Amino acid sequence: MELAGQWRARGHTVEKFSLSDAYPGVRAARVTFALRQLRFLRKAAKFVRQNGHRFDVIDALIGTLPYSKQELGFRGIIVARSVGLYRLYDQFEQSVQQRWPRPKQGKLIGRLLYSFLRRRSLGASTRAVQQADAINVPNGEEAASLREDLGCRKPIIVLPYGLTEARQRAFRDRAAPPATRVAQKRICFIGMWSPRKGSYDWGRIITAVRQEVPDARFRFLGTMVDEQTIRTDLGAAATGDIELISDYQPDELPALLADCTVGAFPSYVEGFGLAVLEQLTAGLPTVAYDTAGPRDMLHARLPESLVPSGDIDGFAAALVRVLRLEVEAYRALSTRSAEVGATFRWPEIAEATLSAYQRLVRQAADPIVFVQPFSIGSAGGGARILRALLEQAPMAWRSICSSPDNPRPWPNEEHVRSRPWWGRIEHTRLAAWPQITTPLFARRYLRRLKQCCAQLGARAIHAVPHAGLDFSVAQSVARELSLPFFISLHDDLAYTASDGVPADAREAAMRSAWCEASARFVISDALGQEYGRRYGHREFQVVTDGLVQLTPTRTAAAPGNLRIYFMGLFHMTYEQNLRAFLEGVALFERATPTVQVDVTLRCEHVRPQVFAGTRPATVLPFADEAQVQRDMAHADLLYMPIPFGEEHENFARYSLSTKMVTYLGSGLPILYHGPTTSAAYQLLDRHGAAALSTTLVPEEIAAQLQELDAARRHELATRALALAEREFMLEEQTRRFWGTISGCLTRR
C-alpha cells in the first residue's frame, strides 16, 4: 500500500480490492483461507467488470486476475505484479522433501486438497502472466525466468521495493549506539518460519555461532507460528537466550531492531527481501544467502554479506565476524549498511513505476486492431511479416486472432473465435466439415469482434485475407464502427481459401475488400497487378518480410563438404520437390565421392514416406531466430523449394516466401527449386541471385550441384546480398507500411 500512498500524493486516484475486501470479518482457518483464495479470482473478475471503466491501470498480484481483457470488459492496462515469482517458489517447495526428508504431515485428504489447490494456483498464475499487458517483478532473476522458462515477450518492469522517508527516519532514530549493539551480541531474523526462509537451517546456524561466541543471543520476529513449532525445529539448539515474537505491529519494528547487532536472512528464494532492507536501514549489517532480492541490495557495496545458499558454516562464520568486530569497525560497517538501505526509497520507485505505467497507457491508446486467422506468434510467413512490422510500430496496436483453435498466448493479442473448434477432426480428411459450418457462426463472430474492437477503442482495422472470410467480417465491423480498413495480402486468396468457402462468396468478399479498403498491401508486385486486373485497379504498396541487418558473405567451406540447409514450414506441396532433390543429391554423391554432403531440414516434421527408398536427411524441430542463425553459420547452401504443377500456380506466381528474404540476407548462396513461372524465380533470375533448378529430374539436379563450386557459390551469395540490401531491408518495409497507414489516418 506504500505505492498507493505515493501515487495518491501525486494526485492520482488509487483504489484496492483485496481478499479482506472480498471476505470481510474474522480470520479464517487454513483450509477456509486457501479456498477463499481460489474463489477470490471470480470475485476479483466481477469487481473489474463492474468498476473497470473507472481505471486506466490495474496492478494485480500474479494469479489473482487470470482472465483476458475481453473476458473482463476492460480497456486499460493490466500489470501482473510479482512479490516472489510463483514458478521459482513452487520449484523450491517441491524440493523441500528431498533437501530435508521429513515424515509427511496431515491427513491424506488434506494433502490431496492442497495438491489440487496448488495446481489451480499455478495454472491461474501462468494464465495471469499470459493475459497481462506487462509484468512487474522485483528482481532481474525473475525477469530472466519469465523470458527463458515461459518465453514471455511482454514488457517486464524490474523495480525493487523501498521504504518511505518516515519509515527510514524511524529506523535511524531508534537505533542504539554502536557500542551498545556490539555489547548485545544479538542476531535478528525477520520473516515467516518456513523451510524457504531457512527454518531447517537455523538449528545448525545457532550451534555453529555459539561454538565461537557462546553468549550470542537470537531474536526471531514475525514468525507467524507458535513457539513450540520453532523450538521443535531448532532441536538441541533451542536453549539459551532465544527470543520469539510471532507477531508485531509495523511501528514496533524500529524498537525491536534497535539493540540488535547483526541481521540474518538465510532465505533460499525471495522476491525482494524487505526484511533485509529494513535491517540495513536500521544500520544493522545483515548476512543473507546469495539469492535474488538480497543479492540486488548487497552485491555492490556489501558483497561480504552474501553467502552461497545452504552454506550453513559459511553463514555462521559471517555472523561471527560481525559479532567480533571492534566498535569503530562495527560503526563503519553499520554506516555502510544504512547508506545501502537509504537508496531504496518509495518516492523514487513510485515515480519510476508510474512512468512505466503511463508509457504503457500511451502505447495502448486508440490502437489499430489487426485481425487475422492466425496468431502473431505462429510459425508461418504471414505471422513473421506482421511480427517484424509490429516490433517497432510507431503507434498503438492490438491483435485479434480469429482461429477456431486456441493460439499460443502472445503479447497484445486477443482470441475471438470465428467458429467452434472441432478437435482432432480438424486435422483429418473430414476437415472440410467444420469449415462448412463457419457461416452458421458468422453473426456471432461479427458481434463479438465488434464488441472487442469497441472495447479496445480501435481507431482502424487491418485484416489479412487468408483461408476463410474472416477478413470480410472485419471489414463489416470497420464499416459499422466507421473506421478505416486496411488489408494485407500474403498469398492469392483463390489458392489459400479453404474448401468450405464457395468461390462466388470468396470473390465477392475479396472484391469488396480490395476496392473499399483505405489502403492495400501486397507481398509482390505481381499479386497487386493481378488483383487490380481481377477486381479493379487500385493503388497498392508492396510490403513483405524485412531484414534488420545483412550477414557478410561467408567463407567458402572446405572442398570436401557441402552442407545444405532448409528452415521454416515444410508444406506437403514441397514433398515432390524434396524427394527429387534428395535423389539428385544421392546421384551427386556417387559422382563426386570426395564430397561429403549433409542435408538438414529445420522444419519440425516431414512425412516418412518422403524419404522412403531415397537418401535420408536430418529433420530438426522449429527454433528461434538465434538458433537458425547459428545453423546457417555451419551451412554452405540454402534450399528453397516452390511447388510445381498447375494446381499450385496461383501460389507460386504471386507469392514471395519470407524464407527467401531470410536467405537473401544470410551471406549464403541459394538453390531455388521450382517452376519458372513463380514470382520468386522471376526476381532471383532477374538479379542473378540464386542457382535456379527448375526440374524434377534427379540427373539434372545432380548436374546443377556439380556446377556449384566455391567460386560460383560466392558469386551467388554476393548478388543475393545486393538484392536484399536494395529491396528487403526492414526499415524500408516498415516505412512503407506505417507511412501509408499514417497518411490515411491523417487525411481522415
N, C-alpha and C positions, 0 to 999 in steps of 0.2 A: 504493500500500500504506500510505501515511501515514494515510488514513482508517481502514483496518482496524486499525492500531495504536491509534488514538484510541478506536475502539469497543471493542476488547478491554480497554483500560484502564478502561472504564466497566462492565465485567463481561459484555459480550455475546460470544457465540460467533461467530467470523468464519472462514470457510474460503474458499479460492480454487481456481479451476480455470482454467488459462491454457494458451496454446499450448505453453509449455515443459513443463507437466504432461502434456499430451496426447502430446507428441513429445519426451521427454527425450533428452538426448545432445548430439551435436556440432551446431554451427551449420550450417544448410542453405544450399545455393546459392539464388540469387534465384528461379529458376523453381520449385524444390522448395518453397521457403518460401511462395510465392504459392499453390501447390496445397495445401499443408498448411493455409493459412488457410481455403481453401474447404472442405476436409474437416473442419476443426475444428468446423464448425457441427453436424455429426451427432454428433461426439464429445461436444460440449457438451450436446446434447439427451439423449444416453444417460446422461451424468453426472447431469442433473437428474432423469430418470426413476428412476434408481437411488437418488438421495440427496435428492430434493426434499422428502421428508416431514420432513427434519430442519431445514428452513429456513422462516422467516416471510417473508423478502425475498430476492430475487435481483437484484443490481445487475449488469447485463450491459452491456458496451460495445455500442453500436448496431451491429447487423449480425451479432452472434455468436449470437443466440438468436431466429431468425425463425420461431418456432412459437407456436401458441396454447397456453394453459394446458391446454386439453383434450388436445392432442397430447402435451404434456409430462407430463400427470397431476399437475399442480402446483396446489395450492390457495392458495398465498400470493400475495404481490405481486411482480410483475416490473417493475423500473425499467430503462428503456433509457437508458444514460448516454452522453452525447456528450463527447468530448475534442477536438472540432472537427467541426462538422456536415458529414456526408458530402456533402450536396447543395451546400453552399457551396464545399467543397473541390473537388468534381468540376467545378462551373461554372468555377472558376479554372483547373483543369488543362486543360479543353477550350479555354481562351482563350490558353494559353501560345504555341502555334504562331503565332497571329495577332499577339500582342503582340511576340514575339521570334522572327521566322522563322528557322528553322534547318533544315539537311538532316536528313531523317528518319534515325534511327539504328536499328541492329539489322536482323535478317532479317525478311522478310515473315511467315513462320510465327510468329515471336516476337511481332510486332505484333498478329497475329490472335489469338494466345493471350491476350495481355494485354488486348485489347479484350473478349474473351469473359469473362475474369475480372472486368474492370471492371463489365460489365453484370450479372453474377451478384452481385457485391458490392453494387451499387446496389439491385438487387431485394431482396436479403436485408436490407439496411438499412431500406428502406421498409417491408417486412413486419414487421421487428422493432419499428419505431415503431408500426405499426398494432396489433400484438398486445400491446404492453406496457400496463400499467396507468397508468404515468406516465413522463414523460421528465425527465431531469436534464441541464441544459445549463449551461455556464459563463458565458454572457453573454446579454443581452436580445435582441441581434440574431438569435441562433439561435432563441430562443423565438418571435420575430416571424415568422421564415421558416417555422417549423413550422406556425404558425397560418394564415398567409396563403398559402403555397405548397402545403402539404399539407392545409389545412383541419383541422388537428389540434385536437380538442376535449378531449383528455385533460389531466389536471393536468400543468403544466410547472413544474418546480422550477428556479429560477435561482440558482445558488450559485457563487462563484468558487473558485479554488484558493488554497492558502496554504502556509505553512511551519511546521514545528514550532518550539517555543521553543528547542530545542537548535540547530536549523539557523540560526535567526535570530541566536543568540548567536555561532555560529561565524563568520558573515559579519561581524558587528560587530567581533569581537575581532581578526580578521586584517586588517582594513582599515588601510592605510597612512595616515599623517597627510596632511591636505590639501596641504601644501606639497610633499610627495613626489609625490603624484598629479599636481598641476599641472605639476611639472617633467617628468614622464614623457611627457606628451602622447600617451598610448596610448589608442586606441579599441578597444573589445572587442565582439565579436559571439559569441553563443552560439546554436547551432542547426545542424540538418542543412543541408548545402549543397544547395539546390534552388531552382528559379525562384520557388516560393511564398515562400521565405524571403529572396528578393532577390538570388539568386546572379548574375542577369544585370544587376543594378543596381550591384553593388559596384565594378566596374572604373571606372565614371564617378564613383562616390562618392569613391573613393580619389584619383582625378585631381583632382577639384574641391577636396577638402580640402587636398591638397599644394600646390595653387596659392596657397593662403592661409597654410598652415602647412607649409612644406617638410619639417620634421623630424618630422612626425606619424608615429606608429607604429601598427601594427594587429595585433591578436591574435584569431584565429578559433578557437573552441573547440567541440568536439563535432560536427564537420562530417560525420563518418562516411563520408568519401570520401578517396581518395588525394590527395597533394599536387599531382600533375601535373594532375588534373582541375580543381582550383581555379585553378592558375596559368594554365591554358589559357583558362578563362572570364574571368580578370582581364585577359588580354592584356598590353598595354603597361604597365598599372598594377602588374603583378606584380614590381615591383622594390623595393629599399629594405628597410626593417625591417618585414617581414610574417611573423608567427609563426603556424604552422599546427599545431594539435593536434587530430587527428581523434577522439581518444577520451580519456576521463579517468574516474577514479572519483569518485563524488559527494563524498566527503570531501576531494578535492583542489581542488574549485572555489573555496572561500573564498580559498585562497592564490593561485590563478590570477587572481582578480579584485582582489586586494589592492592591486597597484600600477598598476591601470588608472585612467584619467582620466574616461572617459565611455563609456557603453554605447550600442550602436547596434542597432536591430532593424527593418530595412526589410522586414517581412513583410506580404504582401498579404491573407492570410486566416489567422485564428487562432481557436482555441477560447478559450484564455485568454492564453497567452504567459507561461509560467512563467519563461522566461529573463529577461524584463523584471522580474518580481517579485524574482528572485534578485539582479539587479544593483542594483535600488533598495534592497533590504535591506542590501546591501553598501555603501550610501552612494554609489553611482555615479549621477550624473544620467544619464538614459537617453533617447535620442531614438528615436521609433518612428513608423512610418506610422500614420495615424489610422484604425485598423481596430478592430473589436470585440475585446475582450480587453485589449490595451494601452490602448485608449480608456477602458475601465472603471476602470483604475488611475490614469491620468494626467489625465483631463479636469478633475477638480475642483480639484486643488492644483498640478498641473504642466502646465497647458494649453500652455505654450510648448514643451513637449517633443513635441507631436504635429504631424506634417507630413502634408499630403494624400498619399494613396497614389500612388506613381510620380513625385512631385515630387523628383527627384534633386538639383537645385540647391538647393531649399529644405532638403532633408535634410542635405546637406553644410554648408550655411550654419549650421544649428542646431548641428551638431557643432563647427564652428569657433568659434561663440560661446562654447561651454563651454571649449574648449581655450584661449581667450584671456582667461578670467576671472582676476582677481587672486585671491590666496589667500583673503582674507576673503569675497569674493563667492562663491568656489567653496565655502568651508566652509558658508555659509548654504544654498546650493543642495543640497549634499551632505546636510546635516541634514534639509532638507525631503524629499529623496528617501527617506532612511532612515525618516522618520516615515510616509511613504505606505506603504512596504513593510511596516512593522511592523503595519499594520492588517489584513493578510491572514494570519490565524493559523488553523492547522488545528484547534486545540481548539474554537474558536467555530464554524467551518464544519462540523466533525463533529457538534457538538451540534445545529446547525440542520438538517443533513441527517437526523440521527436523529429529530428531532421531526417532520419532514415524513413520513418513512417510517412512524413509529408512528401518525401520523394516518391514513395510507393503510390500514394494517393494521386499525385500529379501524373505519374506514368499510366495509371489506370483510368484516368478521367476521359470520358467520351471516346471509347475505343472504336477502332474499326474491327468488325467481327468477321473472322474468316471461317467459312462453313465448307466442310469437305467430308467425304465418306471414309476418311482415314485419319488416324492420329498424326499430329505434327511429329510425334516421336517414333513413328513406324519406320520400317526399313526401305520403303520404296523411293523411287526418284522424285515423285511429286512432293513427298514429305521433306525430302532432302532440300529441294529448291526453296520451299517455304521456310524451313529452319534457317537457311542461310540469309534469306531476305528479312526475317524477323529478328535475327540475332542482334542487329544494331538498328532496329526500327526507330525512326525519328518521331514517331507518335504512338500513342497507346493502342494496344491491340488485344483481342481475345480470340481464342479458337473454339469452335464448336465441332466436335466430331460426331457425325451422324451414323456411324457404323452400327449395325444391329448388335454386334459383339462388343463386349467390354474392352475398351482400348487400354493400353498401358498408361497409367497416370502421367501427365505431362504438365509443366508449368503453364498457367494462363489458359488451360483448356477445360471446357465443359463437355459433357457427353449427353446428347439428345438423340435418342434412337429414332431412326426413320421408320422402323418396324421392329417387332419382336425377333429375338434370336432363337433359332430352331435347334441349336446344339449341333451334335455331330453330323446331322443330316446335311448341314451347310457345306460339308467337305466331301460329299458323295455325288454320285451321278444324279441324285434327286435334288440337287441344289437349286434347280430352276423353280421348284415348287414354292419354297419360301419367297423367292424373288417375285413370283407372280402375285403374292399376297400384298406386296408393297402398296398398291393403290388403295387397299382397304384401310390403311392406316395414314393415308396422306393428310386428311383433315386434322387428325390428332397431332401429327408431326408438325403441320403448319401452325397449329395453335400453340404447341409447346415451344417451337422455335421462335415464334413472335414474342411469346412471354419472356423467353430468355433474353432475346435481343433488347426488349424494352427494359428489363431489369438491369442489364449491363449498361444501359444508356448509350446504345450504339449510335455512332454518327455516320456509319456507312457499312455495307455488307459486301464481302468478297466471297466468291464461290468458285469451286473447281469442278466442272463437269467431268465425271469420270466413269461411273458404272450405271447408276440409276438416274432418277430425275430429281435428286435432292437439290441440285442447283436451281431447278425451276421453282421449287418451294421457297428457296432462299430469295429468289427474285420476287416472288409474290409477297413475302414478308417485307422486303425493301419497299415495294410499291405501297403496301398498306401503311407502313410507317413513314412514308415519304423520305426515304433515304437513298443516297447514291448507291449504285450497284456495279460491282466490278467482277470480271471473270478472268480466270487464268486457264488456258488450255495446254495441258502437257502431252496429250495424245488426241488423236481423232476419235471423237465420241462414237462414231459409227463402228469403230473397231473395239473399243473398250466397253461399250454398253452391254449390260447383261442380257441374257436370252429372254428374261421376263419382261423386257421393255419393248412394246410394239414400235416398229420402225416409224410409223406415222406420228405417234406421240413424241418419240425422241426427236424427230426432225422439226416438228412444230415448236417444241420447247427450246431446242438449240437455236432455231431461227429467231425466236423472241428474245432470248438472252443475248445473242450476238448483236442484234440490231438495236436493242434498247439499253444495253449496258452503257454506263458512263465512261468506261474505258475497258479495253480488251488487251490481254497479254497472252502471247503465244510462244511456244517453245522453239519454233523455227519460222523463218520467213515463208517457207513452202506451205506450212499449215495456215498461216494468216492469209496468203494468197488464195488458197483453196477454199477457205471459209468465206472469203469475200465473193468468190465465184458462186458458191452454193447459196449463200443466204443474203448477200447484198454487200457491196463494198463499203467498208468502214475503216477508220484509222485503227491501227493496232501497233503494239510495241512488242519486240522480240525480247523475252526475258527467260533465261534458263539458269542453270546452276553456275556459280562463280567461284573463282579461286582467290584466296587471300594472298597467297604467295606462290612463287614458282620454285621448283627444285632444279638446281643446275643439272645439266646433262651428266649422267652418272658414268663412272669409269667402266670401260668395256670389261666384261667378265673374262676369265681365263678361257683359252680356246677349247679346253676340254669340257666346258659346262654350258648348258643352255637351260635357264630356269624360266619357265613360262608360268604366268600368274593371271588369275581371274578373280575379281571380287564383286560382290553385290548379289541381288536377287537372281536366281537361276530359273528362268521361266521354262515351262515344259516345251515351249516353242523353240528353245535353244538345243534340245536334245539331239535333233538331227545333225545340227552343226557340230556339236561336241563329239558325237560318235565318229563322224567323218574326219574330224580334226585329229582325234586320237589314233585313228587308223593311219592317217598321214604321218603322224609323229612316229609311229611304230616303223613305217617304211623308211623314214629319215634315219632312225637309229640303226637299222640294218645296213643302210647305205653308208653311214658315217659312224662306224663303231667306236671311233676315238672320242666322240662327243657324248657326254652323259647328260641326258635330258630329264628334267623334273617338271611335272605339271601339277600345280597347286590351285585348288578352287576354294576360295573362302566365300562359301555361299550357303552354309548350313546343311543342305541336303541335295543330293542328286539321286534319282531313282536307280536302283541297282541294275536294271535291265540295260541302261545306257552303256555300262561297262562290260556287259556280257560278251565274251569272245573277243574282246579287244584289249588294248593297253589300259592299265588302271591309272588313276590319278588320286592325289591326296585331297580329300574334302575336309575343310575346316569350318567351325561354326562362325557365325557373324561376330564381328568385333568392332570396337570403336575406331575412330579416325586415327588415333595414335598407333594402334596396333597395325592397321592397314599400312600406314607409312613405314612402320618397321618391316613389314612383309616386303614392301616394294624395294626397300634398301638391299634386299637379297634376290631381287628378280632381274632378269635380262630382257624379257619380252612380255608385253601385256596383251592378253587375248580378249578380243571384243566381238562377240557373235551378234548378228542380226538375223532373224529368221528368214528363210527362203519360202517361196510359194505364194500363189495368188491370194490365199486366204489371209496372209499377213501383210499384204501390200500396203494397206492403209496405215498400218503401224510403222512399217519401215519408211514409207515415202515421206511421212510428215513429222516423225518424232526424232528428237536428238537425245540420246541417252545421257543421263547425268554421269554415268560411268565414263563416258567418253571425255567429259570435261575434266574429271579427276585424272584420267590417263594422260591427257594433253599436258597437264602441268607437272607431271611426275618426273620428267627428265629421262624417261624410258621410251623405247620405241613401241609402237602399237601395231599389232597384227589384226586388221579388220577382216572379219569373216562373214560375208553376207552378200546380198544382191547388189547389182549396180544401180538399182532404182531408188535406193534409200537416201534420205536426207544426209545421213552420216557419211555415206560413200561419196556423195557429191561434194561435200565440204572437204573431206580428207583428201580426195583426189585433186581437187582444185588447188590445194595448198601443198600437195606432196607430203602430207604429214603422217602417213601410215603406210605400212605394207598392206596391199589390198589383195585378199584372196576371195574370189567370187565363184568358187566352185565347191561341190560336194564330192569331187573325185579325189580319193586319198593320194593317188600318184601325183596329181598336180599340186596338192598341198605340200607333199614331201619335197617336190622340186622347188617350190617357193621358199621353204625353210632353208634349203641349201644355199639360196641366194643371199640370205640374211647374215652375212659375215659381220665382224665387228665394225668395220668402216661404214657399211650400209646402215646398221642399227644406229650408229652415232649420228649419221646424216638425218635419219627419220626423226630421232628424238629432238634434234636441234630445230627442225622445221615445226614439230609439234609444239615446242615451247614458244616459238614465234607466233603461231596461230593462237595459242592460249593467251599470250600477253595482248594480242591485238583485239580479241573478241570475247574473252571469257573471264575477265577479272571481276571479282565480286563487287568492287567499288563501282564499276560502271553499271553492272546489273542492278545494284541497289539504287543508284542514282536514277536510272531509267524508270524503275518500278515506283519508288516512292515519290519521285519528282512528278510523274504523271498523276498519281493519286492526289498529291498535294495541290497540283494545279486544278484538278476537278473540284476539290473541296473549297478552294479559294474562290473559284468562279461561281460557286453555288449561292 
